[in-house]
């Protein structure tokens, strides 16, 4: 079975494909959530983390769902001999490819992808960032269709259902993961960030 490349190699790969700072941060947020989930479940943290990191590898260049994302990423990851379970998880996070989510890693990637993006959006409009963000607050924002409108609410709910976890508990876990890496993810808010050097 192919060995997993180093995390540094995967990060360099991501940077070579994605220039957008916000998309890079999304990939880092999903990696962070995946690592936390792997630790909680006693799974391979490195494999899960890199799966999260690389899941949107081709989205900036090939955003079209009909012909592009994530097909180009799948081809590139296969060419670079990434583990097949990582490649399959990336494929399965796109509903329209009809790759059923079967493994815990596949289900988890789907469950944290849209949700991580939504939690980041929630944190960005709070002075304190992600610090102290509650499931109740996130659920309130989910009910506002105009807020982070691009986030698919149905996928957020379905992800937790497929994973077989309580929705509030799932929110708490992902918020906690992102909060622990708030500085690296740019989610500290204005309070801490105001005095930081430019």
Long-range contacts (C-beta under 8 A, 24 or more apart in sequence): 1-83, 1-84, 2-81, 2-82, 2-83, 2-84, 3-83, 4-46, 4-47, 4-50, 4-82, 4-83, 4-86, 5-50, 5-80, 5-82, 7-46, 7-49, 7-50, 7-53, 10-50, 10-53, 10-54, 11-53, 13-54, 13-57, 13-76, 13-80, 14-53, 14-54, 14-57, 17-57, 17-58, 17-60, 17-61, 17-73, 17-76, 18-56, 18-57, 18-59, 18-60, 19-60, 20-60, 23-56, 23-59, 23-60, 25-120, 25-185, 25-186, 26-56, 26-116, 26-117, 26-120, 27-52, 27-53, 27-54, 27-55, 27-56, 27-57, 28-53, 28-181, 28-184, 28-185, 29-116, 29-117, 29-119, 29-120, 29-178, 29-185, 30-55, 30-56, 30-109, 30-112, 30-113, 30-116, 32-116, 32-177, 32-178, 32-180, 32-181, 32-185, 33-112, 33-115, 33-116, 33-173, 33-174, 33-177, 33-178, 34-105, 34-108, 34-109, 34-112, 35-177, 36-173, 36-174, 36-176, 36-177, 36-180, 37-108, 37-112, 37-173, 37-177, 38-105, 38-108, 40-173, 41-104, 41-108, 43-104, 43-105, 47-83, 47-85, 47-86, 47-105, 48-105, 48-108, 50-86, 51-86, 51-89, 51-90, 51-105, 51-109, 52-109, 52-112, 52-113, 54-82, 54-86, 54-90, 55-89, 55-90, 55-93, 55-109, 55-113, 57-90, 65-94, 65-96, 69-94, 70-94, 70-97, 71-97, 95-155, 101-162, 107-159, 107-162, 107-163, 108-163, 110-155, 110-158, 110-159, 110-162, 111-159, 111-160, 111-162, 111-163, 111-165, 111-170, 112-159, 112-174, 113-155, 113-159, 114-151, 114-152, 114-155, 114-156, 114-159, 115-156, 115-159, 115-160, 115-170, 115-171, 115-174, 116-174, 116-178, 117-148, 117-151, 118-142, 118-148, 118-151, 118-156, 119-171, 119-174, 119-175, 119-178, 120-178, 120-185, 120-187, 121-147, 121-148, 121-151, 122-148, 123-178, 123-182, 123-187, 123-189, 124-187, 126-189, 127-189, 127-190, 127-191, 128-189, 128-190, 128-191, 129-182, 129-187, 129-188, 129-189, 129-190, 129-191, 129-192, 129-193, 130-175, 130-178, 130-179, 130-182, 130-185, 130-187, 130-188, 130-189, 131-179, 131-182, 131-188, 131-189, 133-175, 133-179, 134-175, 135-167, 135-168, 135-171, 135-172, 135-175, 138-171, 138-175, 139-167, 139-168, 139-171
